[in-house]
Amino acid sequence: MEKVLIVDDHPETIRLLELVLRADGRQLHHAENGDQALEVARQVNPDVMLLDIMMPGALDGYQVARYLKSDPETSRIRIIVMTAKTQARDRQEAFDAGADDYISKPFDVVEVRRRVEKFLH
Amino acid sequence: MAKPSDDKETRKSLQDRLIGLGERSFRKSYYPQLQSRLEELERFRRLLDSTLDAILLVALPSDRIVDANAAACRQLGYSREELLTRSLEEVVDLDRLAWPREALQGGAAKMASTVLRCRNGSEVPVEVDLSMDDFGESPYGIVVARDISDRLRAEASLRKSEWEKGLILESTEELVIYLDTEMRITWANRMAVRSLPVSFDQMVGRHCWEAWHRRQTPCRHCPVIEALRTGRPCTGEIIADDGRVWYVRGYPARNEAGELEGVVELCMDITERKKAEEALRESDRMKTEFISTAAHELRTPLTAIQGFSQVLLQQGVSPEEQREALAYIHEKSVALGKIIADLLDIARAEAGRGFSFVKTLCSVRNLVQEAEMFFRAFSAGQRLMVEVAADDTRLRVDREKMAEVFENLLSNAVKYSSSGSIVRLFGREADDCYEFSIVDQGIGMTVEQVEKVFDKFYRADASNTASAGLGLGMNLVRTIIEAHGGSIRVASRPAEGTTVLFILPLVEACR
């Protein structure tokens, strides 16, 4: 069973990604902030995680990525960072935090599907 | 002018007179002595005629000229014969002297300046030496006059250039100081003297750092010392003890032989300029951040619009899902429109052009009802309590803009309060205004944050939230309220909550 976790504070983005990523034999989960993301990730242990950076609350996406990657229980989760911030240093910060890939918003839905499925196989 | 041959003739006639006619004189024994005497006279004559100074011999007390040298004749433009018929006063301006009766007691030479009056009417400025002597029994005055017109011209030129230099040095805002090779102060302009705690006299001879910084050691990295050391101009910035920033330049001064004689120091206070530069940098930084945030805010609804429309173009979407997707596209397009409108409003307000207002009569009740609807849609667990008096009061306002005001203030209240807390909306009449207040029980703000809350791009909450906005909300709100003739203020205490109070003027006719 493939498991994908979508983390974004915008409900419409979650809905969009659900429509894009749904497939037979695949479970989709979501979270709306950093704390929830950690909780669900530890519970569900997804294969791939789409992670928004700019979220309310104490934890932003970079910190979530760092926590998950430094915990042996969750370090194998592939993390694709999503963000509307597209400067070179934002990409660098994402990879420094341990992200496996980076996609900028607004995105091409075909591209998103391809990137996620790359990590699932 | 007398020709040499004439002189010879005069001598000869004198000779004849003294020794009788021809060589057959009974005074033959005196002849050799007379001859050498005459030759001596001739030599003195030549000496007197060779000098450049004009020499006049004047009989006193008549002032009649009895002799004049070649230079006198030349300068005055008269022949000797013509001069001998004139009095001194005709050729020398005596009014400018204390002539000689008063001045020459004791016979010592006195010097004075006056002018020669030439035959052609021109005047030559001269320096005259006056003395008196007795030749035989009568007194004579001796006038030696030196042409000083060149000297006067040179002095005038020097004075003019000194004046010009002084003008330039004193009119500049810069401090100009001339230092010797030991860095001791030789000269300073008025600005420099003014900037010092001591007088100029106390400065001269002191080291630059003693006079300015009251130190015994030179400033580090002083460009003036560097200029002296390297022999080349140097510039640098020095921060004084009082925090002011100076732009300092040192220019080595060389004499005609090319040797280093000293150094010119120029200082300019650039403290204000530095502050302005810093403010500009800060402003640029804020603008860059604003643009970056604005881009992010615009991209967020665009993600939904682009994504859902792409999904719709693909297969495999049920009719309900299609409707859902279209609804999102529509909603986010509207949101995008609003963000753009906000940005444009800000831009217009910045440029000084007015908002586009459409004022109509609205009742307080209607405005509050719209605010309540907004709150219900966007609350995150907070409750809204409305206590509005005289809600049939009518106000002349732009309905849409007022909706924006309420939306901004209520969404702030929601953003900064926890779920379950209460947000209160008050309304009441006060004097000739209507007063609204929105009170939350949220995290509140510090005094500093309250001060800045209306600043453009200012966001009290540093974390990046979904509904964060551009930090323009409060600025926009204030602009809208003030454009309606009202005013707004904020009171807050950390951890206790925030109150935003604004008033709008009443419309007289419609009570």
Boltz contact constraints between the chains, C-beta under 6 A:
constraints:
  - contact:
      token1: [A, 9]
      token2: [B, 466]
      max_distance: 6.0
  - contact:
      token1: [A, 10]
      token2: [B, 466]
      max_distance: 6.0
  - contact:
      token1: [A, 12]
      token2: [B, 304]
      max_distance: 6.0
  - contact:
      token1: [A, 12]
      token2: [B, 328]
      max_distance: 6.0
  - contact:
      token1: [A, 16]
      token2: [B, 307]
      max_distance: 6.0
  - contact:
      token1: [A, 16]
      token2: [B, 308]
      max_distance: 6.0
  - contact:
      token1: [A, 19]
      token2: [B, 311]
      max_distance: 6.0
  - contact:
      token1: [A, 54]
      token2: [B, 464]
      max_distance: 6.0
  - contact:
      token1: [A, 56]
      token2: [B, 465]
      max_distance: 6.0
  - contact:
      token1: [A, 84]
      token2: [B, 296]
      max_distance: 6.0
  - contact:
      token1: [A, 84]
      token2: [B, 299]
      max_distance: 6.0
  - contact:
      token1: [A, 84]
      token2: [B, 300]
      max_distance: 6.0
  - contact:
      token1: [A, 85]
      token2: [B, 296]
      max_distance: 6.0
  - contact:
      token1: [A, 105]
      token2: [B, 299]
      max_distance: 6.0
  - contact:
      token1: [A, 105]
      token2: [B, 303]
      max_distance: 6.0
  - contact:
      token1: [A, 106]
      token2: [B, 299]
      max_distance: 6.0
  - contact:
      token1: [A, 106]
      token2: [B, 302]
      max_distance: 6.0
  - contact:
      token1: [A, 106]
      token2: [B, 303]
      max_distance: 6.0
  - contact:
      token1: [A, 106]
      token2: [B, 306]
      max_distance: 6.0
  - contact:
      token1: [A, 109]
      token2: [B, 307]
      max_distance: 6.0
  - contact:
      token1: [A, 109]
      token2: [B, 310]
      max_distance: 6.0
  - contact:
      token1: [A, 109]
      token2: [B, 311]
      max_distance: 6.0
